[in-house]
Amino acid sequence: MKKKKVVILVVIGVTCIIWGFITLFISSVKKDQKAMNARMDTIMKDYTKFNSNIEKFSSKRDEIHQGFLDTIYYEVLGNNDAEYKNKLYEYEKIVTDISKSTKKLRDYCKEGIYYSKSDVNSKCNSFKQGYEEMVNTFVEDVNLYNSNLEQYNAWLDSEGKTDGTKLENYKTSKKYIDYNKDGKYAGKGEINEE
């Protein structure tokens, strides 16, 4: 009789422990699912903001290209260099601000992370492509401006203009990136293709 009671108590105890583990597992899965849904909501909201910011970036880029990058005249470059560099600084600040505001997107859309909603995966892929293009076109534009400065300095020498001040390159810490790890640098070299 005592043995039977012990066996029943052991079976009840083991059943309670197993039930506890099952409940804990289900609770953990629900918690993870809730966190994943919150991540997907954040991706959707932040992507909308990113898209809006990319429009600001494109506007500033168009303004810079129309203002001085596409048509630089050596006769006025020396006098306008400070203004042009200031505009490039404002342009760089937009890139930096977008980079800071997309920290969560960059964390949540890392390589190898896939979500249950295809729309979210699509937004992540579009974000990675757009982010890479933004940084690389900025670096490309700076390189174009610096190339123009080098040509200007060479022009000063060839014209024998010793009274002209040689201009220094615009300095930035930004470099070309392959953010989506596809082996290509989207946005790099596009100026020459236009």
Backbone hydrogen bonds, N-H to C=O, Kabsch-Sander energy under -0.5 kcal/mol:
donor,donor_aa,acceptor,acceptor_aa,energy
5,K,1,M,-2.0
6,V,2,K,-2.3
7,V,3,K,-2.3
8,I,4,K,-2.3
9,L,5,K,-2.7
10,V,6,V,-2.6
11,V,7,V,-2.7
12,I,8,I,-2.7
13,G,9,L,-2.7
14,V,10,V,-3.0
15,T,11,V,-2.6
16,C,12,I,-2.5
17,I,13,G,-2.3
18,I,14,V,-2.7
19,W,15,T,-2.8
20,G,16,C,-2.4
21,F,17,I,-2.2
22,I,18,I,-2.5
23,T,19,W,-2.6
24,L,20,G,-2.5
25,F,21,F,-2.6
26,I,22,I,-2.6
27,S,23,T,-2.5
28,S,24,L,-2.3
29,V,25,F,-2.4
30,K,26,I,-2.4
31,K,27,S,-2.2
32,D,28,S,-2.6
33,Q,29,V,-2.5
34,K,30,K,-2.3
35,A,31,K,-2.4
36,M,32,D,-2.4
37,N,33,Q,-2.4
38,A,34,K,-2.1
39,R,35,A,-2.1
40,M,36,M,-2.4
41,D,37,N,-2.3
42,T,38,A,-2.3
43,I,39,R,-2.5
44,M,40,M,-2.2
45,K,41,D,-2.3
46,D,42,T,-3.2
47,Y,43,I,-2.2
48,T,44,M,-1.4
49,K,45,K,-1.7
50,F,46,D,-2.7
51,N,47,Y,-2.7
52,S,48,T,-1.8
53,N,49,K,-2.5
54,I,50,F,-2.4
55,E,51,N,-1.4
56,K,52,S,-1.3
57,F,53,N,-2.4
58,S,54,I,-2.8
59,S,55,E,-2.3
60,K,56,K,-2.5
61,R,57,F,-2.6
62,D,58,S,-2.7
63,E,59,S,-2.4
64,I,60,K,-2.4
65,H,61,R,-2.7
66,Q,62,D,-2.9
67,G,63,E,-2.4
68,F,64,I,-2.6
69,L,64,I,-2.3
70,D,65,H,-2.2
73,Y,71,T,-0.5
74,Y,72,I,-0.6
76,V,73,Y,-1.3
77,L,73,Y,-1.5
78,G,74,Y,-0.8
80,N,76,V,-1.9
81,D,77,L,-1.3
84,Y,80,N,-2.7
85,K,81,D,-2.8
86,N,82,A,-1.9
87,K,83,E,-2.1
88,L,84,Y,-2.3
89,Y,85,K,-2.3
90,E,86,N,-2.2
91,Y,87,K,-2.2
92,E,88,L,-2.7
93,K,89,Y,-2.4
94,I,90,E,-1.6
95,V,91,Y,-1.6
96,T,92,E,-2.6
97,D,93,K,-2.9
98,I,94,I,-2.5
99,S,95,V,-2.3
100,K,96,T,-2.4
101,S,97,D,-2.6
102,T,98,I,-1.0
103,K,100,K,-1.2
106,R,102,T,-2.8
107,D,103,K,-2.0
108,Y,104,K,-3.4
109,C,105,L,-2.0
110,K,107,D,-0.9
113,I,110,K,-1.7
114,Y,112,G,-0.6
118,S,116,S,-0.6
121,N,117,K,-1.7
122,S,118,S,-2.5
123,K,119,D,-2.2
124,C,120,V,-2.4
125,N,121,N,-2.4
126,S,122,S,-2.5
127,F,123,K,-2.8
128,K,124,C,-2.6
129,Q,125,N,-2.2
130,G,126,S,-2.9
131,Y,127,F,-3.1
132,E,128,K,-2.0
133,E,129,Q,-2.4
134,M,130,G,-2.4
135,V,131,Y,-2.3
136,N,132,E,-2.5
137,T,133,E,-2.6
138,F,134,M,-1.9
139,V,135,V,-2.4
140,E,136,N,-2.4
141,D,137,T,-2.4
142,V,138,F,-2.4
143,N,139,V,-2.5
144,L,140,E,-2.2
145,Y,141,D,-2.4
146,N,142,V,-2.9
147,S,143,N,-2.3
148,N,144,L,-2.2
149,L,145,Y,-2.1
150,E,146,N,-2.3
151,Q,147,S,-2.3
152,Y,148,N,-2.3
153,N,149,L,-2.8
154,A,150,E,-2.1
155,W,151,Q,-2.3
156,L,152,Y,-2.5
157,D,153,N,-1.8
158,S,154,A,-2.6
159,E,155,W,-2.3
160,G,156,L,-0.6
160,G,157,D,-0.9
161,K,156,L,-2.4
162,T,160,G,-1.6
164,G,161,K,-0.7
181,K,178,D,-1.3
186,A,184,K,-0.7
188,K,185,Y,-2.2
190,E,187,G,-0.8
193,E,189,G,-0.7
194,E,190,E,-1.0
194,E,191,I,-0.6
